[in-house]
């Protein structure tokens, strides 16, 4: 008995008989529609995400076996949090909040890929990923939530594998996410206005790039924005003009 293995990425629950599946499966004589249906059934919970899939085909009987991997933890966090991307300033700007039940759910989905030997250890790994994305956990900075987990505050939920939220809890998290997004939008708009005012004043006073950077920093503008509008000099004596 021989086997052939096909590995690919598919959209969760939305695989089709088109490329990349059809061209690789057709020469094996396998029931492509059957494979697609089985893949969609197994990946339905990953709607909207790219999922690694492995199809092992028995070249004699044409029977097949499907193994489904899981998207990265960051992708699962974004899905649970209802966001498209994490924060670019994860230590000071937060884009969403996850309940402990959602973290447990992700830890269960990623169980085979995580290093933790216990459910609690795996939950902590997911919280660590949240920390790098600017996603709060249980309404707190991820580092504070980690301390709560280590102290045993959520031992009951973790031991029971609690992953479900009530409709009221879901609505509360959604309202909190929207409030965070609005707050960030307002903050960024205010910062952009402040930056423009400083740049306009710099033109009038013919300020050097170094002076502009100092003025921006004094106004509380973040380093990444300063580097964008008034890049650091690349060579001694070089004082590049800021972006218009």
Secondary structure, DSSP 8 states (H G I E B T S, - for coil): --EEEEEEEEEBT---SSTTHHHHHHTTT--HHHHHHHHHHHHGGGBTSEEEEEEEEETTT--EEEEE----HHHHHHHHHT-SS--SSTTT---EEE-HHHHHHHHHHTGGG---SSHHHHHHHHHHHHHTTTEEETTB-HHHHHHHHHTTTTHHHHHHT-----HHHHHHHHHHHHHHHHHHHHHHHHHHHHHHHHHHHHHHHT--HHHHHHHHHHTT--HHHHHHHS---SSTT-------
